[in-house]
Amino acid sequence: MEKQELIAAYKNFLDKGKTERECVAEIIKTAEKYGYKNLDTVEKIKAGDKVYIQKMNKSIALFKIGTEDLKNGLVILGAHIDSPRLDIKQNPLYERDFAAYLNTHYYGGIKKYQWVTLPLAIHGVVCKTDGSIVNVKIGEDENDPVFCISDILPHLAHKQMKDSAAEFIPGEKLDLIAGTVIPSKESDSKESKDEKQNDSHSAKKMVLKILKEKYNIEANDFLSAELEVVPAGKSRDCGFDGSLILGYGQDDRVCAFTSFQALMDSEESGKTLCCLCVDKEEIGSVGGTGMASHLFENMVAKLIEKAHGASGYSDFIVRSCLENSFMLSSDVNAAYDPQNGDLYDKDNASFLNGGVVFNKYTGSRGKSGASDANAEYLAKVRNIMEKNGVKYQMAELGKVDQGGGGTIALYAAKYGMNVLDAGVAVLSMHAPWELTAKEDILQAYNCYKAFLSI
């Protein structure tokens, strides 16, 4: 795929996939155009088949079946499709002084102060007790309303400005303004305003009325809803030269998209090729859709059962397949920030436009929580990149004692497979709007496509 076409497709993916559910839906929609089928609909698989397995609409694995026996291992590109955000609580709607609010709980590592006074959108699903599901997307269409978290004006913020950055916006204050009403004449009453307000002066009742009329959602339906608050608006080119992309959720959808597209554009191989996109990485890869579970192991087991049949299936084949696999943990790295260069070991930092980033080990302070790739595997990957003319750089995430982070690599490494972190450098990582370089996106795609020929 040419650079211009790749970037246009990537921006479209970012705009349509602001939640893990939306990403999975977009991946399936595109994959089926390339001939991929849901594994549940296939009786038996053989070389040349293209199948996918999804879990709870939040994680997905796609396989291009090779000619070699599955016990010889897979070639895997593994990324995550969840991103830092705000989640609406199960009992979210409340009213305070004629304003209605939606209570939230932040998801993943964020700087809370970055989320105030931004136009925000709500994406997600409301699952009703009758079995119906209401898909929600409010704030993306130009005719939609957006939402916002208010902040204190500078004139009254003297006390707030004395607090640390981690404290001056408490998590419980990250609540969305959902609507307002004109105060009633009794607004000066010392009695509870929530009790005094009638229907015409109740912001909460007004919001519930709108939800019922537009979405057929009742107050209790929030109990079984998954609603995510994300920045409203589309990704944009950034800089006079348009060399950068400013967009939400590029950690790690920039790697998920390029990994997926590389698989779609790859040739058939001896080994079975796989693109794995998982959920929950930003909160420790937990839950049934996270990599720390048996998610991928179970997916591989289903694949082997379809290939060998129930009589030819064994746990040993599954374990052999996983152990003999090669994987790139397709995840982003922190781009060197010239404005804060003292946080980085410049000789071991990743730069925008420097190409795909290989990170031998992640973790923090003494490599805690890392997956440390062995030198032989690094040499093998380097050889592939150099033969295919892929521009790459080796990097760490900041100075040794400055901080750190992790990826899904350690959960794959527990099977004994070779794993190396490889991704795109991101500036302003985990902010509502992140920056990547178009050149790096192209090099990541080229890297992943070359790797699939291993």
Backbone torsions as a table, in degrees:
resi	resn	phi	psi	omega
1	MET	NA	132.7	-179.5
2	GLU	-71.9	158.1	-173.5
3	LYS	-57.7	-48.3	-176.7
4	GLN	-62.1	-43.0	179.1
5	GLU	-66.2	-40.7	179.6
6	LEU	-62.0	-46.4	-177.9
7	ILE	-65.8	-40.4	178.5
8	ALA	-63.1	-42.8	178.7
9	ALA	-66.2	-38.3	179.3
10	TYR	-64.4	-46.2	179.7
11	LYS	-62.6	-37.1	177.0
12	ASN	-64.0	-40.2	177.6
13	PHE	-63.7	-43.4	178.0
14	LEU	-59.2	-43.5	-175.6
15	ASP	-71.3	-33.6	-178.6
16	LYS	-89.9	-18.5	-176.3
17	GLY	-118.3	74.3	180.0
18	LYS	-93.4	-4.1	173.5
19	THR	-132.0	165.6	179.6
20	GLU	-64.8	-35.6	177.3
21	ARG	-63.2	-43.9	-179.8
22	GLU	-66.2	-36.7	177.6
23	CYS	-63.4	-46.0	179.8
24	VAL	-61.5	-42.3	179.6
25	ALA	-62.4	-42.5	179.2
26	GLU	-67.0	-40.0	179.1
27	ILE	-62.9	-45.6	179.7
28	ILE	-63.8	-43.7	180.0
29	LYS	-57.3	-46.1	-179.6
30	THR	-72.6	-42.8	-177.7
31	ALA	-60.2	-39.4	-179.6
32	GLU	-65.5	-29.0	174.9
33	LYS	-67.7	-27.2	177.3
34	TYR	-88.3	4.8	176.2
35	GLY	96.0	8.9	178.5
36	TYR	-77.2	144.1	-179.9
37	LYS	-124.3	151.1	174.9
38	ASN	-64.7	126.2	-177.1
39	LEU	-57.5	-30.5	-179.2
40	ASP	-64.7	-20.3	-178.9
41	THR	-94.9	-1.0	-176.6
42	VAL	-107.0	130.6	-178.5
43	GLU	-77.9	-42.8	-179.0
44	LYS	-148.2	142.8	179.9
45	ILE	-109.1	154.4	180.0
46	LYS	-145.7	172.7	179.7
47	ALA	-56.1	134.7	-179.2
48	GLY	97.0	-16.1	178.8
49	ASP	-71.3	152.7	178.8
50	LYS	-130.0	117.6	-173.9
51	VAL	-136.4	163.0	175.1
52	TYR	-138.7	155.4	175.4
53	ILE	-130.2	127.4	176.5
54	GLN	-116.0	153.6	-178.6
55	LYS	-127.3	114.9	175.1
56	MET	57.2	23.9	-179.6
57	ASN	63.3	17.5	-175.8
58	LYS	-126.0	-17.5	177.1
59	SER	-136.4	151.1	-177.5
60	ILE	-152.0	145.7	172.4
61	ALA	-127.8	134.3	178.4
62	LEU	-116.7	138.2	-175.5
63	PHE	-128.5	133.5	169.7
64	LYS	-109.5	107.9	-169.2
65	ILE	-72.2	127.0	-179.5
66	GLY	-93.4	-177.0	-178.3
67	THR	-84.9	-21.8	-180.0
68	GLU	-76.6	155.7	174.7
69	ASP	-63.2	140.5	-178.0
70	LEU	-60.4	-25.1	-179.5
71	LYS	-66.0	-16.1	177.6
72	ASN	-80.2	-2.5	174.1
73	GLY	102.2	168.9	-179.2
74	LEU	-114.5	164.2	167.6
75	VAL	-110.5	115.4	-165.7
76	ILE	-119.3	135.1	165.9
77	LEU	-110.6	115.8	-175.2
78	GLY	-118.4	122.4	-179.6
79	ALA	-131.7	174.8	173.5
80	HIS	-122.3	152.5	-174.3
81	ILE	-120.2	9.6	171.6
82	ASP	-94.4	154.7	-178.7
83	SER	-141.9	155.4	177.0
84	PRO	-55.4	143.3	-174.1
85	ARG	-169.3	-170.8	169.8
86	LEU	-115.9	136.5	175.4
87	ASP	-107.5	135.7	177.2
88	ILE	-76.3	132.4	-176.9
89	LYS	-69.2	169.4	-177.4
90	GLN	-74.7	-27.5	172.0
91	ASN	-120.7	77.6	-165.7
92	PRO	-94.0	-29.6	-166.8
93	LEU	-85.3	123.0	175.0
94	TYR	-144.3	167.1	-177.3
95	GLU	-125.5	141.6	176.6
96	ARG	-144.0	114.2	176.6
97	ASP	50.8	55.3	173.0
98	PHE	69.2	15.9	172.4
99	ALA	-123.4	137.1	177.5
100	ALA	-98.7	142.3	-178.1
101	TYR	-130.4	154.3	170.1
102	LEU	-112.4	120.8	-176.9
103	ASN	-78.0	137.0	-176.5
104	THR	-127.8	165.3	172.8
105	HIS	-132.4	124.2	-175.6
106	TYR	-74.3	151.0	-174.6
107	TYR	-119.6	121.3	178.7
108	GLY	83.7	-178.5	-177.1
109	GLY	-82.4	110.4	179.0
110	ILE	-128.2	158.3	163.3
111	LYS	-92.6	108.9	-169.5
112	LYS	-59.4	-32.9	-177.2
113	TYR	-67.2	-18.4	-179.5
114	GLN	-73.9	-13.3	-173.4
115	TRP	-97.4	-2.2	179.4
116	VAL	-86.9	151.9	176.2
117	THR	59.6	23.5	174.9
118	LEU	-102.2	149.6	169.4
119	PRO	-71.5	125.2	-174.8
120	LEU	-121.4	150.5	178.4
121	ALA	-119.9	158.6	177.6
122	ILE	-115.2	123.2	177.5
123	HIS	-123.3	146.0	173.4
124	GLY	153.3	-159.5	-178.7
125	VAL	-133.1	148.6	170.8
126	VAL	-118.9	117.6	-178.5
127	CYS	-100.5	117.4	-175.6
128	LYS	-91.8	159.6	-175.7
129	THR	-69.0	-16.6	177.7
130	ASP	-83.7	3.1	178.1
131	GLY	95.6	-10.1	-180.0
132	SER	-79.4	154.2	179.8
133	ILE	-124.7	127.9	178.3
134	VAL	-102.8	117.3	176.0
135	ASN	-83.4	130.7	-174.8
136	VAL	-117.6	130.4	171.1
137	LYS	-150.0	102.1	-176.8
138	ILE	-124.6	123.8	175.5
139	GLY	117.5	-1.4	-178.3
140	GLU	-99.3	-36.6	176.1
141	ASP	-72.0	144.3	-177.1
142	GLU	-63.3	-18.9	177.6
143	ASN	-92.7	-4.8	179.3
144	ASP	-78.2	152.0	165.6
145	PRO	-75.3	158.9	172.0
146	VAL	-116.0	177.8	-179.1
147	PHE	-123.8	166.2	-175.2
148	CYS	-156.3	152.4	171.8
149	ILE	-109.0	123.0	-175.8
150	SER	-78.3	162.5	177.4
151	ASP	-136.0	166.7	-178.7
152	ILE	-80.6	136.4	176.2
153	LEU	-66.0	149.2	-176.6
154	PRO	-55.1	-32.2	-176.9
155	HIS	-64.5	-23.9	-178.6
156	LEU	-115.0	11.4	-171.3
157	ALA	-102.7	21.4	-176.9
158	HIS	-59.1	-44.7	179.1
159	LYS	-69.3	-43.2	-179.9
160	GLN	-58.7	-40.6	-175.5
161	MET	-70.8	-11.5	177.0
162	LYS	-86.1	-17.1	179.4
163	ASP	-76.5	161.1	176.7
164	SER	-72.7	161.3	-179.2
165	ALA	-60.0	-29.5	-179.8
166	ALA	-76.2	-14.7	-171.8
167	GLU	-115.3	-23.6	-169.1
168	PHE	-75.4	-12.4	167.6
169	ILE	-120.5	94.3	-179.8
170	PRO	-64.6	150.2	179.5
171	GLY	-57.4	-35.6	-179.2
172	GLU	-74.0	-7.3	176.6
173	LYS	-95.2	0.1	180.0
174	LEU	-84.6	58.0	-177.8
175	ASP	-108.0	138.4	-175.8
176	LEU	-81.7	136.5	169.7
177	ILE	-72.7	119.4	-175.3
178	ALA	-103.9	-13.3	179.7
179	GLY	162.3	162.7	179.5
180	THR	-140.1	158.4	174.2
181	VAL	-131.4	164.7	177.7
182	ILE	-72.9	128.3	-179.3
183	PRO	-58.0	145.6	177.1
184	SER	-81.3	168.4	180.0
185	LYS	-65.8	-22.2	-179.0
186	GLU	-87.3	15.0	-173.2
187	SER	-63.5	-19.2	179.9
188	ASP	-89.5	0.0	-178.1
189	SER	-63.5	145.5	179.1
190	LYS	-78.9	-12.3	178.8
191	GLU	-73.2	163.8	-179.2
192	SER	-59.3	123.7	-179.8
193	LYS	-66.4	-32.0	177.5
194	ASP	-61.5	-33.0	-179.5
195	GLU	-83.4	-31.9	-175.9
196	LYS	-78.1	-32.1	-171.7
197	GLN	-68.4	133.0	173.9
198	ASN	-90.6	-177.5	-174.8
199	ASP	-56.5	-39.7	-175.2
200	SER	-74.0	-14.7	-179.5
201	HIS	-120.3	17.9	179.5
202	SER	-105.3	113.3	178.8
203	ALA	-66.7	-37.3	-179.5
204	LYS	-63.6	-46.2	180.0
205	LYS	-66.5	-34.2	177.6
206	MET	-63.3	-43.6	179.1
207	VAL	-64.9	-43.3	179.5
208	LEU	-62.6	-35.7	178.4
209	LYS	-65.0	-43.2	179.0
210	ILE	-65.1	-42.6	179.2
211	LEU	-61.8	-38.7	179.2
212	LYS	-68.5	-44.6	-176.8
213	GLU	-70.3	-41.6	-174.7
214	LYS	-88.5	-34.2	-172.3
215	TYR	-124.9	-3.2	-176.2
216	ASN	56.4	42.1	-180.0
217	ILE	-109.3	129.3	175.4
218	GLU	-96.6	166.0	-179.4
219	ALA	-57.5	-41.4	-177.8
220	ASN	-70.1	-16.9	-179.5
221	ASP	-69.0	-18.3	174.5
222	PHE	-62.5	-23.7	-178.1
223	LEU	-61.7	-31.4	-180.0
224	SER	-121.0	50.8	179.6
225	ALA	-122.6	152.4	169.6
226	GLU	-125.0	99.3	-176.2
227	LEU	-119.7	122.5	-175.9
228	GLU	-110.1	136.7	179.6
229	VAL	-100.9	121.1	-176.4
230	VAL	-133.0	162.2	176.7
231	PRO	-61.1	135.8	178.3
232	ALA	-81.9	142.8	175.7
233	GLY	117.2	165.6	-176.4
234	LYS	-92.9	160.1	172.5
235	SER	-66.6	151.4	-175.7
236	ARG	-137.4	151.8	168.0
237	ASP	-66.6	147.2	-176.2
238	CYS	-130.6	143.7	-179.6
239	GLY	92.2	154.2	178.8
240	PHE	-57.1	-34.6	-178.4
241	ASP	-88.1	-4.2	179.7
242	GLY	63.4	25.7	-175.4
243	SER	-82.0	-13.3	-177.1
244	LEU	-114.1	162.0	173.2
245	ILE	-119.7	128.2	174.5
246	LEU	-104.5	120.5	-176.9
247	GLY	-163.7	161.1	177.9
248	TYR	-85.0	144.0	170.2
249	GLY	74.9	22.1	-179.7
250	GLN	-69.4	-23.5	166.6
251	ASP	-90.9	100.0	14.5
252	ASP	-128.7	27.5	-176.1
253	ARG	-71.4	-19.2	175.2
254	VAL	-65.1	-36.1	178.1
255	CYS	-82.5	-34.9	178.0
256	ALA	-62.9	-45.2	-178.6
257	PHE	-65.4	-48.7	-177.3
258	THR	-66.1	-34.2	175.9
259	SER	-65.1	-47.3	179.8
260	PHE	-61.2	-46.2	-178.2
261	GLN	-66.3	-35.3	177.2
262	ALA	-62.4	-40.1	177.7
263	LEU	-65.7	-43.2	-180.0
264	MET	-59.2	-35.8	-174.7
265	ASP	-94.6	2.9	-175.5
266	SER	-82.7	156.2	175.8
267	GLU	-85.4	160.2	175.8
268	GLU	-62.9	149.6	-172.5
269	SER	-135.3	170.3	174.2
270	GLY	-67.2	-51.4	177.7
271	LYS	-80.9	153.6	175.1
272	THR	-73.4	133.3	-178.2
273	LEU	-98.6	145.6	-175.7
274	CYS	-141.1	138.0	166.8
275	CYS	-117.8	121.6	-177.1
276	LEU	-115.3	124.2	178.6
277	CYS	-123.5	114.0	-171.6
278	VAL	-115.4	167.9	-177.4
279	ASP	-106.7	168.6	167.5
280	LYS	70.3	10.4	-179.8
281	GLU	-61.4	-36.8	-175.4
282	GLU	-68.6	-12.4	177.8
283	ILE	-123.2	26.6	173.7
284	GLY	102.2	13.6	178.2
285	SER	60.2	31.5	-176.3
286	VAL	-84.5	178.0	173.5
287	GLY	77.5	173.3	-176.0
288	GLY	-69.5	-14.7	179.5
289	THR	-110.3	10.2	179.7
290	GLY	-101.0	159.0	-174.4
291	MET	-71.0	-20.6	179.7
292	ALA	-74.2	-12.5	176.9
293	SER	-84.1	-170.5	175.7
294	HIS	-88.4	17.9	-176.1
295	LEU	-49.0	-60.3	-174.5
296	PHE	-70.6	-38.2	177.6
297	GLU	-57.7	-43.3	179.3
298	ASN	-66.9	-37.3	177.9
299	MET	-62.6	-44.3	179.1
300	VAL	-65.1	-37.7	178.3
301	ALA	-61.6	-42.2	178.1
302	LYS	-63.8	-39.5	180.0
303	LEU	-63.2	-44.7	-178.4
304	ILE	-67.5	-37.1	178.0
305	GLU	-63.5	-36.6	178.4
306	LYS	-72.0	-27.1	180.0
307	ALA	-84.7	-41.1	-173.2
308	HIS	-101.3	-15.1	-174.0
309	GLY	80.9	160.8	-177.0
310	ALA	-59.3	-36.4	-177.4
311	SER	-72.5	-27.3	-178.3
312	GLY	-97.5	2.0	-178.0
313	TYR	-82.0	144.1	171.8
314	SER	-152.9	153.8	177.7
315	ASP	-63.7	-31.0	179.3
316	PHE	-62.8	-40.3	179.0
317	ILE	-63.6	-41.1	178.6
318	VAL	-60.9	-47.8	-178.1
319	ARG	-67.4	-36.8	177.1
320	SER	-65.2	-41.0	178.5
321	CYS	-59.3	-47.3	-178.0
322	LEU	-68.0	-43.3	-178.1
323	GLU	-65.6	-34.4	-176.4
324	ASN	-89.1	6.7	-177.4
325	SER	-83.3	158.0	172.7
326	PHE	-117.0	136.4	-175.9
327	MET	-138.6	141.0	162.3
328	LEU	-105.4	120.9	173.2
329	SER	-79.5	97.9	-172.4
330	SER	-78.0	89.3	-178.3
331	ASP	-139.5	154.9	-173.3
332	VAL	-76.3	164.2	173.1
333	ASN	-128.5	158.6	179.7
334	ALA	-72.5	124.1	176.3
335	ALA	-74.1	143.5	175.4
336	TYR	-58.8	131.0	-178.4
337	ASP	-109.2	106.6	-178.4
338	PRO	-57.2	-26.1	179.9
339	GLN	-76.9	-15.8	-178.9
340	ASN	-137.4	47.1	-173.9
341	GLY	-62.9	-22.7	-177.9
342	ASP	-68.4	-11.4	179.4
343	LEU	-84.1	-8.9	-172.0
344	TYR	-118.4	149.8	163.5
345	ASP	-87.2	101.1	-168.7
346	LYS	-58.3	-32.6	179.9
347	ASP	-71.8	-16.1	-179.0
348	ASN	-127.1	37.4	179.1
349	ALA	-113.1	158.3	176.8
350	SER	-102.0	137.9	-175.1
351	PHE	-113.2	144.9	171.5
352	LEU	-57.9	137.1	-178.1
353	ASN	73.0	8.6	-179.6
354	GLY	-87.5	-4.2	-178.8
355	GLY	100.8	179.7	-180.0
356	VAL	-60.4	146.1	-175.7
357	VAL	-104.7	124.9	171.4
358	PHE	-101.8	129.3	-178.7
359	ASN	-121.2	105.5	-176.4
360	LYS	-59.2	-37.9	179.3
361	TYR	-146.2	145.5	174.2
362	THR	-108.5	-135.0	-179.3
363	GLY	78.3	-162.8	-178.6
364	SER	-152.9	148.0	173.3
365	ARG	42.0	85.1	-178.7
366	GLY	83.1	22.2	177.1
367	LYS	65.7	22.2	178.7
368	SER	-60.2	129.4	-179.9
369	GLY	78.8	18.9	-175.3
370	ALA	-96.1	160.8	162.6
371	SER	-114.2	112.6	-173.2
372	ASP	-99.7	105.6	-177.8
373	ALA	-67.0	145.4	-180.0
374	ASN	-82.0	158.9	-173.6
375	ALA	-64.7	-35.8	-180.0
376	GLU	-61.2	-40.8	-179.7
377	TYR	-69.5	-39.6	176.5
378	LEU	-58.8	-42.9	179.7
379	ALA	-63.8	-38.5	179.3
380	LYS	-63.1	-44.6	-179.9
381	VAL	-67.3	-42.6	178.0
382	ARG	-57.7	-42.1	-179.4
383	ASN	-61.0	-42.0	178.5
384	ILE	-63.5	-44.2	-178.4
385	MET	-63.8	-44.6	-176.6
386	GLU	-69.3	-34.0	176.5
387	LYS	-67.2	-29.4	-176.2
388	ASN	-102.3	7.1	176.5
389	GLY	66.2	30.7	-179.8
390	VAL	-87.5	129.1	177.9
391	LYS	-80.6	126.9	-178.7
392	TYR	-139.5	164.0	177.7
393	GLN	-141.9	148.6	176.4
394	MET	-100.5	138.0	-175.3
395	ALA	-155.4	164.8	169.4
396	GLU	-119.7	171.7	-179.8
397	LEU	-98.3	82.1	178.0
398	GLY	81.4	179.0	178.4
399	LYS	-66.4	160.2	-172.0
400	VAL	-54.7	-50.8	-176.3
401	ASP	-97.8	12.9	-176.6
402	GLN	-82.4	-31.1	-177.4
403	GLY	167.1	-132.5	178.7
404	GLY	146.8	-171.6	-179.5
405	GLY	-173.9	172.6	-177.8
406	GLY	-132.0	170.9	179.3
407	THR	-136.1	-171.8	178.3
408	ILE	-81.2	-1.0	-173.9
409	ALA	-57.4	-42.3	-175.8
410	LEU	-65.5	-26.7	-179.9
411	TYR	-77.5	-27.0	173.9
412	ALA	-78.3	-37.9	-177.7
413	ALA	-64.0	-22.5	-178.8
414	LYS	-64.1	-19.4	177.2
415	TYR	-83.1	-6.9	-179.7
416	GLY	92.2	4.4	-179.8
417	MET	-78.8	160.5	174.0
418	ASN	-77.9	127.6	-177.7
419	VAL	-136.1	138.7	175.7
420	LEU	-139.8	134.1	176.1
421	ASP	-74.8	132.0	-178.4
422	ALA	-149.1	120.9	-177.8
423	GLY	-163.7	-160.5	-174.5
424	VAL	-103.9	140.3	175.7
425	ALA	-73.7	134.1	-177.5
426	VAL	-125.2	130.1	174.0
427	LEU	-97.1	141.6	-176.1
428	SER	63.7	39.7	179.9
429	MET	-57.4	138.6	179.6
430	HIS	73.6	1.8	172.3
431	ALA	-77.8	162.1	176.8
432	PRO	-55.8	-35.2	177.0
433	TRP	-123.6	121.1	-176.9
434	GLU	-110.6	159.8	-177.7
435	LEU	-117.9	133.6	171.8
436	THR	-133.7	161.5	178.6
437	ALA	-101.2	135.4	-179.0
438	LYS	-58.9	-37.1	179.8
439	GLU	-61.9	-39.6	-179.8
440	ASP	-68.7	-34.5	178.1
441	ILE	-64.2	-42.6	177.3
442	LEU	-62.8	-44.2	-178.7
443	GLN	-67.1	-33.7	176.5
444	ALA	-64.9	-44.5	177.3
445	TYR	-59.9	-45.8	178.8
446	ASN	-63.0	-38.8	178.3
447	CYS	-62.0	-50.1	-176.4
448	TYR	-65.8	-38.9	179.3
449	LYS	-66.1	-41.2	178.1
450	ALA	-65.4	-40.9	-178.9
451	PHE	-61.2	-36.3	-178.6
452	LEU	-66.4	-9.4	176.7
453	SER	-96.6	11.2	-175.1
454	ILE	-55.6	NA	NA
